[in-house]
Amino acid sequence: MILAASLVLMQLAQNPSPMTETTRAHPRLKQVEPAGRRIDMRVGRLFLPARFKPGGKKPLIVHFHGAPWIAELAGELQRTAVVTVQLGAGSSRYAAPFREDPELFRKLLAEAREMAKTQFDPVILSSWSAGYGAIREILRGTLPPVGIRILLIDSVHAGYSEAAQTDPSDMAEFLDFARLATQGKRRMAIVHSEIYPGTFASTTETADYLLAKLGIRRKAVLRWGPMGTQQLSDTRRGGLRVMGFAGNSAPDHIDHIHALPEFLKMMR
């Protein structure tokens, strides 16, 4: 009976949270279009800020899901090139093109390099919400010979196994990368809210899964974060950082994408 009930639960759509936020303010960035060049690519769009100088070796931000202008604003502030990829709703939409063509990520980097006349290293992969589907597929392939850094903003979900636990098969690639980060071989930051979808593993549950597998205990904190967020935990080991924030409503989720420029500063 328990197993049957769990399987039925897994087949349901996400339960929308009935919670609303009436205490904490949710400030938002002012929408702007930073000055610079925008070039359409086979997947996504390359943004070169007006202050970007071609040549040499520079970092590249590749951001999946969320308002492109926010990622471009972050690029302008850091004088960094940005590729924004918007493929619609649902992680499967982001996973599909990288699953169908395992070389797509390499092609994307080569195309950006040619257009910008610049060698990009390191490459910062960032995602918000459903965008993690692309990053997981990229990690399943052979990574190019550049420094890869990962920023996951309220983003990693997973299915539930039959035991109603986070499904390991959905987390394997993130766990492998996180383990390398703890050894100082990679850099990875995970930021999550307390939103509980109910029918699949939340970003809190997936972060807890990674920490448990790595034998790392959360460190509790209580302080203000970017965009008026309230930070509850800050856990670090080597190049891995996991940051937990209060909030279980839709505005709390939106807070995280508006804080992208601040979170990206951690990846320098």
N, C-alpha and C positions, 0 to 999 in steps of 0.2 A: 504493500500500500504506500509506504513512504517513497519507494523508488518511482512508482507510477505517478504519484503526486509531483515529484521533482521533475519528471519528464514533461508533464503537462505544463508546469511552471516555466520550463525552459522554452516552450514553444510560444509563449505569450509575447506580445509586443512589450516594449518598455512601459512601465507604469509611470506616468507623469507625476512629479512630486506635487503634493497639495500644499507644501510649505511656501510661505511668503516671508519676505524680510521687511520688517517695519521699524527696526531699531538702527541698524548701521547704514550709513550712506553708501551709495554705490556710484562714485564719480566715474565719468567716462572721458576718454580722450576726445578732443575736438577733431572731427574728420577733416583732414587736409590731404592734398595731393603734393607730396614733396617734389621739388624740382629735380629733373633728371631725365634720362632716357629709359623708355620701356620698349622691350623687344619681345614679341610673341615667339614662343618656342614650340617644339612638337608636344611637349608637356609643360604647361606653366608659362610664366612670363618673367623675363629677366629685367630687373630694375638696377640701373647704374646711377647713383646719386650724382647731382651736379658737381659735388666736390670729390668724386671718385677719380683717381688718376690711374690710367691703364699702365700695365707693365709690372714686372717684378712678381713677387709672391704675396698674395693677400687672402684673407679669410673670405668664405662665401657662406651665406645663410640660405638654406633651402627650407622653406616653411610650407607645411601642409595644413590646409583648412583654416577658415577664419578670414575676416576682412583683409584683403591684400594691402590696403593702405596702412594698416597698423604695422605689418611686417616691413613695409617700405619706409615708414617713419623710423623704425628701429635702424634700418640700413642707413638712412640719412644721418641720424645722430652718431652712428659709428663710422660713417664714411665707408660703408661696406656694401658690396653687391648683394642683391637678394633675388632669389628665384621664389616666386609664390605659385603654389599649385592648388587650384580649387576645382574639385571634381564632383561636388554635390554632397548629399547627405548619406551617411552610413560608411563605416570603415571598409566595407567590401568595395565600394566605388573607388577608394584610394588604393586598395590592394590589387585590384584586377589588372591594371596596365603593367605593373611591375612583376606580377605573377606570369602574365602572358609573355612578357619579354624580359627575361632575367638580365639582359644587357642594357635595359632602358636607363638605369641610373648612371652607368658609365657614359652612355650617349648624351644624357642630360648634361653631365659635367663637361664633356668634350665640346658640346654646343655652346655652353656658357663661356668656356675658356676661349673659344674662337671668336665669339661675339665681343667679348670684353678685352681681348688681346692681353690676357692676364692669366698667370698660373694661380689656381685657387688651392690653398692649403693653409689651415685646416678647413674642412667642410662641416658646418654646423647644421645638423638635421633637427628641425623643430616641428612639433605638431601640437595642435589643440583639438580636443574632442576627437572626432572620427579620423583625423589625419594620421593617427598612429598606424592605421592599416598599411599605409605606404611604407613607413619605416620598418615595420616588421618584415614585409616582403623584401625590402632592400637588404636587411640583415640576413635573410635566408640565402642570399646570393653571395658571390665573391666580391668583397669590397675592394675598391680601387686603392692603389698605393698612396693614399693621402691620409692625413690625420682626420679621423671621423669623431665628432662630438655630438652628443644627443641631448636634446631638451624636450621633455614630454610634459605638456601643460594640461593638467586635468584631462588626460588623454588616453591612458592605457586601460582598455576593458578586456574581458575574457569571458568565455562561456563557463558554465558550471559543469563539473564532472558529475557522475552518477551519485557520488557521495555529497553533492551540493557544496563542493569545494572548488576553488579556482582551478580551472582546467590547465594542467601543466603543459599540454601541447600548444596552447595559445601563448605561453609565457617563455618557452625555451630560448628563443633568440634574445629576448630582453634579459633573461637571466645570464646567458653567456656573456653578453656585453657588460652587464653590471658587474659580473665577477672580474672581468678584465679591468674595469674601472677601479674596483677596490684594490687591485694590485698596482695601480698607478699607470697602467698601460693604455687606458682610455679615459675620457671624461664624459660623465653622464649626470644629468640633473632631472629629477622627477618632482613635479609639483602637483598637488592634488587637493580637492575639496573634500567634503563629507557627504556628497550627494550619493544616494543609494537607489539605483535603478530598480532593484528587486528581482528582475528576471535574468540578469547576467552580472558578472562580478564588477563591482564599482572600482573607481580609481584608488580608493582607500584599500580595498581588498587586494588588488593587484600589487600595490606598493608593499602591503604587509606580507604578501606571498614572497616577493623578492627578498625582503629583509630577513624573513624567517629562513629561507633557503641559504642565505649567506651568513646566517648566524649573527645578525646585527640587531641590537636592541634600539628602539627609538629613543631619541633624547627629547624630552618635553621642554617647550619654551612657551612664553606668552608675550607676544609683541605685535606691533602694527607692521603690516607688510605693504607692498605697493598697492595703489588704488584703494586704500582704505580697508584692505583685507586684514584678517586677524590670524596670525601664524601661531600654530599650536605645537609644532615639532620641527626640529632641524637636525637631521641625522647625517653624519659624514663618515666616510672611510675611504682613504686614498682619493681617487678621482670621482667617487660616487657621492651624490648629495640627494637626500630625499626630504622634501619640505611639505608638511601637512598644514592645511588651512581650514578654518571654521567655515560652515555654510553648507546648507543642503537644499538650496533653492536655485531656480534658473538664473537670477541675477548674480548669485555667487559664481556660477559657471562662467558667465560673461565677464566677471571681474578678471578672470585669469587671462583671457585673450587681450584685454585692454592693458594688462600688466606685462605683455610680451616684451616691450622695449627694456623694461627693468630686468626681467628674468634673463634676457639675452646677455646682459652685462656679465652674468656669472660665467658665461661660456668663452670669454676672451682668453 
